[in-house]
């Protein structure tokens, strides 16, 4: 049980770090700089935040499944430590 919980926390922590490294600079740039298509980018971001988690999870599953374009990476259900 401890191994399962620790692996889950490890994967969640890595995902949080990656999302923070990518999201904070992009969010700051979107908020502070005049960029082309700013309203369109904001619309896409707001739409993504409004999607149910099940829809996002299904899209990620389909994207990473063995038969998809990224399936050769073997990332689905295979966390490496």
ROTORMAR-737097 format. One record per residue (C-alpha): residue number from 1; x, y negated, z; residue in three letters. Coordinates in nm, 4 decimals, decimal comma. Each point is the difference from the previous one (the first is absolute). Layout:
BEGIN
+------+----------+----------+----------+------+
: resi :        x :        y :        z : resn :
+------+----------+----------+----------+------+
:  NUM :        X :        Y :        Z :  ALA :
...
+------+----------+----------+----------+------+
// end
This chain:
BEGIN
+------+----------+----------+----------+------+
: resi :        x :        y :        z : resn :
+------+----------+----------+----------+------+
:    1 :   0,0000 :   0,0000 :   0,0000 :  UNK :
:    2 :   0,2818 :  -0,2411 :   0,0863 :  UNK :
:    3 :   0,1653 :   0,0611 :  -0,3378 :  UNK :
:    4 :  -0,3224 :  -0,0788 :  -0,1876 :  UNK :
:    5 :  -0,0612 :  -0,3211 :   0,1945 :  UNK :
:    6 :   0,3603 :  -0,1149 :  -0,0327 :  UNK :
:    7 :  -0,0009 :   0,0644 :  -0,3775 :  UNK :
:    8 :  -0,3247 :  -0,1956 :  -0,0354 :  UNK :
:    9 :   0,1414 :  -0,2923 :   0,1983 :  UNK :
:   10 :   0,3230 :   0,0131 :  -0,1994 :  UNK :
:   11 :  -0,1799 :  -0,0113 :  -0,3371 :  UNK :
:   12 :  -0,2320 :  -0,2774 :   0,1209 :  UNK :
:   13 :   0,2939 :  -0,2011 :   0,1318 :  UNK :
:   14 :   0,1923 :   0,0278 :  -0,3273 :  UNK :
:   15 :  -0,3125 :  -0,1038 :  -0,1928 :  UNK :
:   16 :  -0,0432 :  -0,2995 :   0,2321 :  UNK :
:   17 :   0,3616 :  -0,1085 :  -0,0480 :  UNK :
:   18 :  -0,0220 :   0,0283 :  -0,3799 :  UNK :
:   19 :  -0,3322 :  -0,1857 :  -0,0112 :  UNK :
:   20 :   0,1382 :  -0,2772 :   0,2213 :  UNK :
:   21 :   0,3165 :  -0,0410 :  -0,2062 :  UNK :
:   22 :  -0,2047 :  -0,0292 :  -0,3187 :  UNK :
:   23 :  -0,3143 :  -0,1704 :   0,1291 :  UNK :
:   24 :   0,1304 :  -0,2839 :   0,2160 :  UNK :
:   25 :   0,2169 :  -0,1648 :  -0,2679 :  UNK :
:   26 :  -0,2668 :   0,0476 :  -0,2672 :  UNK :
:   27 :  -0,2711 :  -0,1379 :   0,2279 :  UNK :
:   28 :   0,2136 :  -0,3001 :   0,0935 :  UNK :
:   29 :   0,0806 :  -0,0678 :  -0,3654 :  UNK :
:   30 :  -0,3669 :   0,0264 :  -0,0939 :  UNK :
:   31 :  -0,1008 :  -0,2385 :   0,2783 :  UNK :
:   32 :   0,2776 :  -0,2576 :  -0,0290 :  UNK :
:   33 :   0,0971 :  -0,0234 :  -0,3667 :  UNK :
:   34 :  -0,1961 :  -0,1094 :  -0,3015 :  UNK :
:   35 :   0,0035 :   0,3054 :  -0,2271 :  UNK :
:   36 :  -0,1917 :   0,0766 :  -0,3173 :  UNK :
:   37 :  -0,3144 :   0,2119 :   0,0399 :  UNK :
:   38 :  -0,0067 :  -0,0664 :   0,3751 :  UNK :
:   39 :  -0,3785 :   0,0338 :   0,0182 :  UNK :
:   40 :   0,0037 :   0,3250 :  -0,1969 :  UNK :
:   41 :   0,2694 :   0,1472 :   0,2261 :  UNK :
:   42 :  -0,1995 :  -0,1059 :   0,3068 :  UNK :
:   43 :  -0,3112 :   0,1618 :  -0,1457 :  UNK :
:   44 :   0,1843 :   0,3286 :  -0,0581 :  UNK :
:   45 :   0,1436 :  -0,0060 :   0,3540 :  UNK :
:   46 :  -0,3397 :  -0,0728 :   0,1567 :  UNK :
:   47 :  -0,1625 :   0,2737 :  -0,2081 :  UNK :
:   48 :   0,2631 :   0,2475 :   0,1141 :  UNK :
:   49 :  -0,0601 :  -0,0871 :   0,3647 :  UNK :
:   50 :  -0,3739 :   0,0492 :  -0,0464 :  UNK :
:   51 :   0,0300 :   0,3535 :  -0,1333 :  UNK :
:   52 :  -0,0908 :   0,2825 :   0,2352 :  UNK :
:   53 :   0,3039 :   0,1949 :   0,1261 :  UNK :
:   54 :  -0,1413 :   0,3218 :  -0,1479 :  UNK :
:   55 :   0,0069 :  -0,1512 :  -0,3498 :  UNK :
:   56 :   0,3589 :  -0,1169 :   0,0432 :  UNK :
:   57 :   0,1029 :   0,3377 :   0,1421 :  UNK :
:   58 :  -0,1607 :   0,1829 :  -0,2909 :  UNK :
:   59 :   0,1762 :  -0,2271 :  -0,2494 :  UNK :
:   60 :   0,3356 :   0,0624 :   0,1690 :  UNK :
:   61 :  -0,0685 :   0,3743 :   0,0059 :  UNK :
:   62 :  -0,0832 :   0,0034 :  -0,3710 :  UNK :
:   63 :   0,3040 :  -0,2174 :  -0,0732 :  UNK :
:   64 :   0,2373 :   0,2338 :   0,1882 :  UNK :
:   65 :  -0,1566 :   0,3378 :  -0,0839 :  UNK :
:   66 :   0,2169 :   0,2575 :  -0,1738 :  UNK :
:   67 :  -0,1765 :  -0,0486 :  -0,3351 :  UNK :
:   68 :   0,0400 :  -0,3799 :  -0,0075 :  UNK :
:   69 :   0,2760 :  -0,2080 :  -0,1524 :  UNK :
:   70 :   0,1743 :  -0,0262 :   0,3389 :  UNK :
:   71 :  -0,0608 :   0,3630 :   0,1015 :  UNK :
:   72 :   0,3527 :   0,1056 :  -0,0878 :  UNK :
:   73 :   0,1262 :  -0,1951 :   0,3024 :  UNK :
:   74 :  -0,1689 :   0,2454 :   0,2361 :  UNK :
:   75 :  -0,1022 :  -0,2707 :   0,2461 :  UNK :
:   76 :  -0,3472 :   0,1360 :   0,0752 :  UNK :
:   77 :  -0,0019 :   0,1896 :   0,3316 :  UNK :
:   78 :   0,3803 :   0,0262 :   0,0070 :  UNK :
:   79 :   0,1479 :  -0,2511 :   0,2445 :  UNK :
:   80 :   0,3734 :   0,0395 :   0,0375 :  UNK :
:   81 :   0,1868 :  -0,0840 :   0,3176 :  UNK :
+------+----------+----------+----------+------+
// end
